[in-house]
């Protein structure tokens, strides 16, 4: 199958139609594919503080790269064909994405506040409905194995979907949703230099301390959080599908993160199944 290089998408697609529940990974023994996520009623996002010019905020701007390193996986779940792809969430904003989690006594999750920096250096604390969860990550990777681990990760960082298209590449319906929802949010790759972009990583990898009560995740300006196609849950199940489809990757699917631009969180690769032939990538798409 032809590998598709990563390109940055710049316009929104399909933002209002999402799936809710994340799939679960088996901790040991034989794994089974995650069941399809049920549709949910999407409520309008709260007012975006980044739209208030009087606050002089330097907000983040999450831009998803187009899915790249596409691979068919016929081994992880026998009898199923998984379309794997690498993903990259990039911060192209004027300020960092910074998320601070706080865990109440006895709670198994952390509540999240977003920290947005003003032009004078002061901080604005924005409460959110988001959560950090202590996410188990299987050591069974596509093509190799490593140790099992668990991390404090952000739920709702991104969503992978497959949409059926007509011959004019217009979306007909969402046919599959991938299980991935949890991301670390970190400074992994420095992908876009600017005067506001730090030269070295500021936000580290996720904490593995189960008993931690506070944690900070983030992605600096000009930095990206990248996950390879071999990582657990980096796929959409395409078993039995034939025709033309869009493999869509969407950042911040639940609208819990305030951004300077909410209309550039989507990327997509258009391809033919079952051959896997990549037709092209597109930007500037929207629902009919």
N, C-alpha and C positions, 0 to 999 in steps of 0.2 A: 504494500500500500504506500502511496506517495505521502511523504511527510510534509506537513504544511508549516512554513515558518511563521513565527509570531509577528502579528502586526497589531498596532493599536487601533481599536475601533473608537469612533467619536460620536455616535448618535444613538438615540434610544430605540429599542424594539420591545414590544410585548411586556412592558413593565407591570401591567396591572393583573396579569393572569399568572399566578404562581402556585407552587405546591408548598405544603406546610411542614409535614413531619420529616425528620431525617431518618435514614435507615440506620440499622444497628449492625455492628461488626461482631462476629462470633469471637469469643476469647480463646477458644481452643477447639480442636477437632475440626470436622468438616464444616465448611461455611456454606450458607445458603444465600441467594440473592435477596436484597432488601425488597419488600413488597412495594408496589406503586404507591406513591404518596397521594392521599385524597385531596381533591380541590378544596379550597377554603374561600370564605368571603373576605375580601381585602378591604379594610377600612382606609379612608383617606389618611395620608401622613399628617402629622401635626405641623403647625406653621414652622417654616425653616428660619432659624435665627440668622442664618447666613445671608438671607435676603434683606436684612435690616442694615442699611448702609450707615445709619447713625451709630452703630455699635463698633464700627471700624475693626471688623474681625478678619483674621487671616485663616480662612477655612480650608480644609482639605478638599480635594476633588478626586474621587476614585474613578479610574478609567480601566476597564478590563481589556487586556490584550486579546486578540483573536485566538481561539483554541489552536494549539500547535502540538507537534509530535504525535499526530493521530496514529493509533495502533489498534488493530483488532486483537482482542484477548479471548481465546477459546478454551483456556485452561483453568482459570480461577474458579469458575462455576461450570462444571461439566454439563453440556447441553445448552449452554447460553453463550451468546456472542456479546461481549462488552466492547463498546467503542471508547477507548481510553484517549485522553488528551491532557497535555500539560496546561497549566493556567498561571496567569500573572495578574495580580491586582496592583495597579500603579497609582501613586499619589502625584497628581499633576497640579495640586492646588498651591495656594500662597502660604499655607501653614500645615503643620503636621496633623495626621490623624492620631489622636491620643485618647485611649479608652482606659478608664480606671475602674477596676472591680473591687467590691467590698462584700464580704461574706458575713451574714448575720450568724450568731451563735446557733449551731445545730443545723444550719442550712447546707444543702449539697451543691449550691451554686453561688455565684457572685452577681449582685446587681451592678449595673454598669452606668457610669456617668462619662460623658464626653467632655474633654477639656479643649477649649478653643482659645487660642491666643489672640489678644488684641494687638493693634499696631504699636501701642505704647509698651508692650511686653506683659501687661497684666493678663490674667486668665478669666475666662468665663466658664463656669461649671454648668453643663446642660444635662439634667437627668434624662434617662432613656428607659425604654421598656426592655432593653436587651439584657442578655445574661452571658456570663462566662460559665462553661461547664467543664468538669474534669473528664476529658474525652479519652477513652481508650483507643489506641491505635495499634492494630495488629502488625506483627512483624512479618507476616506473609505478604511480601511485595510481589508485583508482577515481574517474574524473571529471576528473583533472588529472595533470600530470607534474611531477616535481621531480628533484633530483640523486640519483644512487645514493650510498649510504654504507654503512659498516660500523661496528659498535659492539660493545663488550664487554657482553653481556647474559646474564641468568640463564636456564639451561635448566630448564624444568619449573615455570615460574611459574603457568601456567594451561593449561586444556584446554577446547576447545569440542567438544560432541557433540550428536548428534540422536538422540532416542529415540522409537520408535514407541509410541503409547499406545492403550489400548482406550477404549471409550465412557465408562468411569468414570475416565479420566485416570490409569490405572495403567500403569507401564512394561511393555512386552512384550519389546523387545529394542533394543539399540543398532544403528542402521542406518548412521550416518555419523560420521566423526571429522574435525574440522578440522585443518589443518596447523600451527596456531600453538602454539608451546611457549616461545619466547624472549620475555622482557620485560626492560625496563631496571631496574625497581624504582627509583622516584624520588619526590620530592615535587612533584607537578604541580598538583593542586587541593587547597585547604584546605576540606574538606567537613564537618568535625565539630569545633567548638571545645570545648576543655576546658582545665583548668589545666595538664594535662600535654602539651598540644598546642602546639608552637611557632607563633608568628604568621607567621613567614617560613620559606621553604623551607630545609631543612638538607641534604637529599640531592639533588645536582644531576643533570643529564642524564648519559647514558652517555658513557664515554670513547671517542673515535675513534682513539686512539693504538694502532696495531697492535703496537708494540714494548713496550707497558706491561707491567710485571711484577707490579704490585699494583693492585688497584682496590677501591673500596667502593661498594656499592649499598645502597639502603634506602628505607623509607617511614616517616615520622614518625607518631606518634600523631595521629589526626584528619586525616591527609592521604591522598590517593588517587593511584594511577598509572592514568591514563585513556588509552585508545587509541580513536580514531575509527573508524567503520565503513569509511572509505576507505583505511585503512592496510593494507599487504600482510598477507595471511594472516588477516584478520579475517572469516572466513567458514566456513560449512559448505556443501559441494556438495549441493544438493537435487534435482539433475537426475532427472526421472522419478518422483518420489515423490508419492503421493497418500494422503490420510488425515489423522489427527490425530497431532501430534508435539510433543515438548518440546525446545526449543532450550536446551541446558544449558551453563552456564559454570562451571567448577570451578577453584578456586584450589589451588595446591600439590598437583597430582595424584599426585606420587610420594612424598609424606609426608617430604620432606627438611627442612622448616622446623618448628621447635618453636613451638607456639602455646598460648595459654591456653585456647582452645576449638577443638577439631578438628572440631566438628559443625555448623559454620555456613559452610562454604566454598563451598556450592553455591547457584546461582540458576537460574531457568528461566522461559521464556516458552512458553506453550502456544498452538499455532496450527494452522490448517488449511492443508494444501497440496493443490493448487498455488495456491490463491487468495491465501494469505498472511494470511488474516483472523486477527487475534489474538483468542483466546478469553479468556484471562486469564493472570495470573501467580500462582504459588502458593508458599507456604512450608510447612514442616512435613511435607514428603513424604519417603518412604523406600521402599526395596525391599519388595515383598510378602513 
